[in-house]
């Protein structure tokens, strides 16, 4: 983060919650009005394919709790069971 950005964040954090919310909303709106975060056509196609797979029952959906438990178990194993 640049020093200018740090200064802005520090100043924003001194505001009351309503003021911080207003600043955050303005900043987020400025990103929505730009092409920041736009997906490439290839990613758009991939997302559409995945959505079709889910809708048509071709995708195996795994609950987040299960995924997190598997990741935690894997990390525990890598760390020597700690």
Secondary structure by P-SEA (a helix, b strand, c coil): ccaaaaaaaaaaaaccaaaaaaaaaaaaaaaaacccccccaaaaaaaaaaaaaaaaccbbbbbaaaaaaaaaaaaaaaaccc
